[in-house]
């Protein structure tokens, strides 16, 4: 099962449990933020209290976080990521050092309102010229700093901007359409071994596959719980936080995303995420105005 945010035509968004093609609303809760204020034990009890299921084909699945939730990312957590960053960068040593350092690289990626989800476009910058997807297992932590579940993240990145200078990482990572999450959160109690999950990436262009890659979370150099612990040392996340744990799949330097490319990511036991590439911020202007999803406007 997956925890989801969903919206039926003419109604406000709700939260529910998605399983077997049907969504069962969770009674007493109207937002994912409310669920992520619970402890894991409380959350497990809450998802056991559901209303009659609704056919999922009749609702729209929304991004899985809301209100004050945020997305953060960890960098250089796979050997492949270290190598790719060193290839592209004029300052290679910083990536080599952080890979084995006691303190991980963590950076803010997106507030909840800027996140796109499955079936929506992802963006690349008009001033970059060399952008790639980064398929990542994302940990969903509650306000208590406990791992509550997992989802799929595409941490879209500009290799050309980061490669010029590591100080440009915020510009290489934070832009319209640059953060996509799958619609569902797989509860932590349903994933037997998150440290041994297969991650697949497929990119198609005009119907033909132009890149494919596979890795495993077994290749992560840092334990998931340690990454979450470091994130919570200086910060509170009252409505929960998603922490993407880094990528082990990076295309070679001669590959870059084009407008219209279809990027499909799947993570064993967790979920799938598919998006089509758009160039520039114009395709995402409605995220800023709150009209990105027509059902929200209709329900006002």
For each residue, the residues with C-beta under 8 A, 3 or more apart:
1: 17 18 19 47 186 187 190
2: 17 18 19 183 184 185 186 271
3: 15 16 17 18 32 35 47 64 149 184 185 187
4: 15 16 17 18 23 61 62 64 183 184 185
5: 13 14 15 31 32 61 62 63 64 65 66 183
6: 13 14 15 16 18 23 56 59 60 61 62
7: 11 12 13 14 59 60 62 293 295 296 299
8: 11 14 54 58 59 60
9: 58 295 298
10: 295 298 299
11: 7 8 14 295 299
12: 7 30 299
13: 5 6 7 30 31 62 66 296 299
14: 5 6 7 8 11 25 26 30
15: 3 4 5 6 25 26 29 30 31 32 34 35
16: 3 4 6 23 24 25 26 50 54
17: 1 2 3 4 23 24 26 47 50
18: 1 2 3 4 6 22 23 56 61 183 184
19: 1 2 22 24
20:
21: 55 56 57
22: 18 19 53 54 55 56
23: 4 6 16 17 18 53 54 55 56 59
24: 16 17 19 50 51 52 53 54
25: 14 15 16 50 51 54
26: 14 15 16 17 29 35 46 47 49 50 51
27: 49 50 51
28: 46 49
29: 15 26 34 35 46
30: 12 13 14 15 34
31: 5 13 15 34 35 66 67
32: 3 5 15 35 36 64 65 66 67 69 185 239 240
33: 36 37 65 66 67 68 69 238 239 240
34: 15 29 30 31 37 38
35: 3 15 26 29 31 32 38 43 46 240
36: 32 33 43 65 69 140 141 142 143 148 239 240
37: 33 34 142 143 238 239 240
38: 34 35 42 43 46 142
39: 42 43 142 144 146
40: 43 44 142 146 147 148 188 189
41: 44 45
42: 38 39 45 46
43: 35 36 38 39 40 46 47 142 148 187
44: 40 41 47 48 187 189
45: 41 42 48 49
46: 26 28 29 35 38 42 43 49
47: 1 3 17 26 43 44 50 187
48: 44 45
49: 26 27 28 45 46
50: 16 17 24 25 26 27 47 53
51: 24 25 26 27
52: 24
53: 22 23 24 50
54: 8 16 22 23 24 25 58 59
55: 21 22 23 58 59
56: 6 18 21 22 23 59 61
57: 21
58: 8 9 54 55
59: 6 7 8 23 54 55 56
60: 6 7 8 293 295
61: 4 5 6 18 56 117 118 183 184
62: 4 5 6 7 13 66 117 183 293
63: 5 66 112 115 116 117 181 183
64: 3 4 5 32 117 140 151 181 182 183 184 185 242
65: 5 32 33 36 69 71 112 115 140 181 239 240 242
66: 5 13 31 32 33 62 63 69 112 239
67: 31 32 33 112 239
68: 33 112 237 238 239
69: 32 33 36 65 66 111 112 237 239 240 241 242
70: 108 109 110 111 112 237 241 242
71: 65 108 109 110 111 112 115 138 153 179 181 241 242 243 244
72: 106 107 108 109 231 241 242 243 244
73: 106 107 108 109 136 153 155 173 243 244 246
74: 77 104 105 106 222 227 243 244 245 246
75: 81 85 98 104 105 106 107 169 246
76: 81 82 85 95 98 99 105 246
77: 74 81 99 104 220 221 222 227 245 246
78: 81 82 215 219 220 221 246 247 248
79: 82 83 99 219 221 248
80: 83 84 215 219 247 248 249 250
81: 75 76 77 78 84 85 246 247 248 250
82: 76 78 79 85 86 95 96 99
83: 79 80 86 87 250
84: 80 81 87 88 159 250
85: 75 76 81 82 88 89 92 95 162
86: 82 83 89 92 95 96
87: 83 84 253
88: 84 85 159 160 162 163 253
89: 85 86 92 94 95 162 163 166
90: 163 164 165
91: 94 165 166
92: 85 86 89 95 96
93: 96 97
94: 89 91 97 98 166
95: 76 82 85 86 89 92 98 99 166
96: 82 86 92 93 99 100
97: 93 94 100 101
98: 75 76 94 95 101 103 104 105
99: 76 77 79 82 95 96 221
100: 96 97 221
101: 97 98 104
102:
103: 98 230
104: 74 75 77 98 101 222 226 227 230
105: 74 75 76 98
106: 72 73 74 75 227 230 231 243
107: 72 73 75 169 170 173
108: 70 71 72 73 174
109: 70 71 72 73 155 173 174 178 179 244
110: 70 71 114 115 174 178 179
111: 69 70 71 114 115
112: 63 65 66 67 68 69 70 71 115 239
113: 287 290
114: 110 111 176 179 284 287
115: 63 65 71 110 111 112 179 180 181
116: 63 120 121 122 177 179 180 181 275 284 287
117: 61 62 63 64 120 180 181 182 183 273
118: 61 180 182 183 272 273 274 275
119: 274 275
120: 116 117 180 275
121: 116 177 275 276 277 278 283 284
122: 116 133 154 156 177 178 180 263 275 276 277 278
123: 156 175 176 177 178 277 278 279 280 281 283 284
124: 128 131 156 158 177 257 259 277 278 279
125: 128 131 158 161 175 280
126: 279 280 281
127: 161
128: 124 125 131 158 160 161 172
129: 160 256
130: 158 159 160 163 256
131: 124 125 128 156 157 158 159 160 256 257
132: 156 157 159 250 251 255 256 257
133: 122 154 155 156 157 201 203 257 263 265
134: 154 155 156 157 244 247 249 250
135: 152 153 154 199 200 201 247 249 265 267
136: 73 152 153 154 155 199 244 245 246 247
137: 150 152 153 194 197 199 217 244 245 267 270
138: 71 150 151 152 153 181 242 243 244 245
139: 147 150 194 224 227 228 242 243 244 245
140: 36 64 65 147 148 149 150 151 185 240 241 242
141: 36 145 146 147 148 228 231 232 237 240 241 242 243
142: 36 37 38 39 40 43 145 146 148 240
143: 36 37 236 237 238 239 240
144: 39
145: 141 142 228 229 232
146: 39 40 141 142
147: 40 139 140 141 150 188 224 225 228
148: 36 40 43 140 141 142 185 187 188 240
149: 3 140 185 186 187 188 191
150: 137 138 139 140 147 185 186 188 191 194 267 270
151: 64 138 140 181 182 184 185 186 242 270 271
152: 135 136 137 138 181 182 265 266 267 270 271 272 273
153: 71 73 135 136 137 138 179 180 181 182 242 244 273
154: 122 133 134 135 136 179 180 181 263 265 273 275
155: 73 109 133 134 136 173 178 179 244 247
156: 122 123 124 131 132 133 134 177 178 179 180 257
157: 131 132 133 134 162 172 173 178
158: 124 125 128 130 131 161 162 171 172 173 175
159: 84 88 130 131 132 162 163 172 253 256
160: 88 128 129 130 131 163 164
161: 125 127 128 158 164 168 171 172
162: 85 88 89 157 158 159 165 166 168 169 172 173
163: 88 89 90 130 159 160
164: 90 160 161 168
165: 90 91 162 168
166: 89 91 94 95 162 169
167:
168: 161 162 164 165 171 172
169: 75 107 162 166 172 173
170: 107 173 174
171: 158 161 168 174 175
172: 128 157 158 159 161 162 168 169
173: 73 107 109 155 157 158 162 169 170 178
174: 108 109 110 170 171 178
175: 123 125 158 171 178 281
176: 114 123 280 281 283 284 285 287
177: 116 121 122 123 124 156 180 278 281 283 284
178: 109 110 122 123 155 156 157 173 174 175
179: 71 109 110 114 115 116 153 154 155 156
180: 115 116 117 118 120 122 153 154 156 177 273 275
181: 63 64 65 71 115 116 117 138 151 152 153 154 242 273
182: 64 117 118 151 152 153 270 271 272 273
183: 2 4 5 18 61 62 63 64 117 118 271
184: 2 3 4 18 61 64 151 271
185: 2 3 4 32 64 140 148 149 150 151
186: 1 2 149 150 151 190 191 269 270 271
187: 1 3 43 44 47 148 149 190 191
188: 40 147 148 149 150 191 194
189: 40 44
190: 1 186 187 269
191: 149 150 186 187 188 194 197 269 270
192: 269
193: 196 197
194: 137 139 150 188 191 197 217 224
195: 217 218 220 223 224
196: 193 216 217 218
197: 137 191 193 194 216 217 267 268 269 270
198: 214 215 216 267 268
199: 135 136 137 214 215 216 217 248 249 265 266 267 268
200: 135 212 213 214 265 266 267
201: 133 135 211 212 213 214 249 263 264 265
202: 209 211 212 263 264 265
203: 133 209 210 211 212 257 261 262 263 264
204: 207 208 209 210 261 262 264
205: 208 210 258 260 261 262
206: 260
207: 204
208: 204 205
209: 202 203 204 212
210: 203 204 205 255 261
211: 201 202 203 251 255
212: 200 201 202 203 209
213: 200 201 249 251
214: 198 199 200 201 249
215: 78 80 198 199 219 247 248 249
216: 196 197 198 199 219 248
217: 137 194 195 196 197 199 220 245
218: 195 196
219: 78 79 80 215 216 248
220: 77 78 195 217 223 224 245 246 248
221: 77 78 79 99 100
222: 74 77 104 226 227 245
223: 195 220 226 227
224: 139 147 194 195 220 227 228 245
225: 147 228 229
226: 104 222 223 229 230
227: 74 77 104 106 139 222 223 224 230 231 243 245
228: 139 141 145 147 224 225 231 232 243
229: 145 225 226 232 233
230: 103 104 106 226 227 233
231: 72 106 141 227 228 235 241 243
232: 141 145 228 229 235 236 237
233: 229 230
234:
235: 231 232
236: 143 232
237: 68 69 70 141 143 232 240 241
238: 33 37 68 143
239: 32 33 36 37 65 66 67 68 69 112 143
240: 32 33 35 36 37 65 69 140 141 142 143 148 237
241: 69 70 71 72 140 141 231 237
242: 64 65 69 70 71 72 138 139 140 141 151 153 181
243: 71 72 73 74 106 138 139 141 227 228 231
244: 71 72 73 74 109 134 136 137 138 139 153 155
245: 74 77 136 137 138 139 217 220 222 224 227
246: 73 74 75 76 77 78 81 136 220
247: 78 80 81 134 135 136 155 215 250
248: 78 79 80 81 199 215 216 219 220
249: 80 134 135 199 201 213 214 215
250: 80 81 83 84 132 134 247
251: 132 211 213 255
252: 255
253: 87 88 159
254:
255: 132 210 211 251 252
256: 129 130 131 132 159
257: 124 131 132 133 156 203 261 263 277
258: 205 261 277
259: 124 277 278 279
260: 205 206 276 277
261: 203 204 205 210 257 258 276 277
262: 203 204 205 274 275 276 277
263: 122 133 154 201 202 203 257 274 275 276 277
264: 201 202 203 204 272 273 274
265: 133 135 152 154 199 200 201 202 272 273 274
266: 152 199 200 271 272 273
267: 135 137 150 152 197 198 199 200 270 271 272
268: 197 198 199
269: 186 190 191 192 197
270: 137 150 151 152 182 186 191 197 267
271: 2 151 152 182 183 184 186 266 267
272: 118 152 182 264 265 266 267
273: 117 118 152 153 154 180 181 182 264 265 266
274: 118 119 262 263 264 265
275: 116 118 119 120 121 122 154 180 262 263
276: 121 122 260 261 262 263
277: 121 122 123 124 257 258 259 260 261 262 263
278: 121 122 123 124 177 259 283 284
279: 123 124 126 259 283
280: 123 125 126 176 283
281: 123 126 175 176 177 284 285
282: 285
283: 121 123 176 177 278 279 280
284: 114 116 121 123 176 177 278 281 287 288 292
285: 176 281 282 288 289
286: 289 290 291 292
287: 113 114 116 176 284 290 292
288: 284 285
289: 285 286 292
290: 113 286 287 296 297
291: 286 294 296 297
292: 284 286 287 289 296
293: 7 60 62 296 297
294: 291 297 298
295: 7 9 10 11 60 298 299
296: 7 13 290 291 292 293 299 300
297: 290 291 293 294 300
298: 9 10 294 295
299: 7 10 11 12 13 295 296
300: 296 297
